[in-house]
Amino acid sequence: MSGRGKGAGKTRAKAKTRSSRAGLQFPILELAGNAARDNKKTRIIPRHLQLAVRNDEELNKLLGGVTIAQGGVLPNIQAVLLPKKTEKAAKK
């Protein structure tokens, strides 16, 4: 093992090209920008990233196990908890 130096046992990570990284960044940032615009904001915050990823089927599958800090949760109300529709409300 002579001549290997201190990092002999370490494996090198595969270098990623800019185009491959941009291929993943662009769709996420585009959807996050749309989410920010929907909320009448000009700056993308982690909440917008969370909404973008979780509302997109493919990105949600890819980043399913990822926790986005300060991202919050998707707005969701169970159907059982909603008030029941009565006949009077249905006629109006």
C-alpha positions in Angstrom: 0.0 0.0 0.0 2.9 2.3 -0.4 2.2 5.5 -2.3 -1.5 5.5 -1.7 -1.6 8.2 0.9 -4.2 8.6 3.7 -7.3 8.2 1.5 -6.5 4.7 0.2 -9.7 3.1 1.3 -12.1 5.8 0.2 -14.0 5.5 -3.0 -14.6 8.4 -5.2 -18.1 9.6 -6.0 -19.1 9.7 -9.6 -18.9 13.3 -11.0 -22.2 14.7 -12.2 -22.3 16.9 -15.2 -24.1 20.2 -15.1 -26.6 19.1 -17.6 -27.7 16.1 -15.6 -28.1 18.2 -12.5 -30.0 20.8 -14.4 -32.3 18.1 -15.8 -33.6 17.5 -12.2 -33.3 21.1 -10.9 -35.3 22.7 -13.7 -38.6 20.9 -13.3 -38.6 21.3 -9.6 -37.7 25.0 -9.7 -40.3 25.6 -12.4 -43.1 23.9 -10.4 -41.9 25.7 -7.2 -42.0 29.0 -9.0 -45.6 28.3 -10.1 -46.5 27.4 -6.5 -44.9 30.7 -5.4 -46.8 32.7 -8.0 -50.1 31.0 -6.9 -49.4 32.2 -3.4 -48.7 35.7 -4.7 -45.0 35.5 -3.7 -41.9 36.4 -5.7 -39.4 34.3 -3.7 -39.3 30.5 -3.6 -39.3 29.2 0.0 -39.1 25.5 1.1 -42.9 25.4 1.4 -43.2 26.0 -2.4 -40.7 23.2 -3.0 -42.7 20.9 -0.9 -45.9 21.7 -2.7 -44.2 21.3 -6.1 -42.7 17.9 -5.3 -45.8 16.4 -3.5 -48.3 17.5 -6.2 -46.2 16.0 -9.1 -46.6 12.3 -9.4 -43.1 11.5 -10.8 -41.3 13.8 -8.4 -43.2 12.5 -5.4 -42.2 9.0 -6.4 -38.6 10.0 -6.8 -38.4 12.0 -3.6 -40.9 10.0 -1.6 -38.5 9.4 1.4 -37.2 12.9 1.4 -38.1 15.3 4.2 -38.0 19.0 3.2 -37.2 21.2 6.2 -39.8 23.9 6.8 -41.9 22.4 4.0 -45.1 21.6 6.0 -47.7 19.2 4.7 -50.2 19.2 1.9 -53.6 20.6 2.7 -56.0 17.7 3.1 -59.3 17.3 4.9 -60.8 13.8 5.2 -64.1 13.4 3.5 -65.6 12.0 6.7 -65.0 15.2 8.6 -66.7 17.5 6.0 -70.3 18.5 6.8 -72.9 16.3 5.2 -75.0 17.8 2.4 -78.7 18.1 3.2 -81.5 18.3 0.7 -82.0 22.0 1.4 -78.4 22.8 0.5 -78.5 20.6 -2.6 -81.6 22.5 -3.9 -80.0 25.9 -3.5 
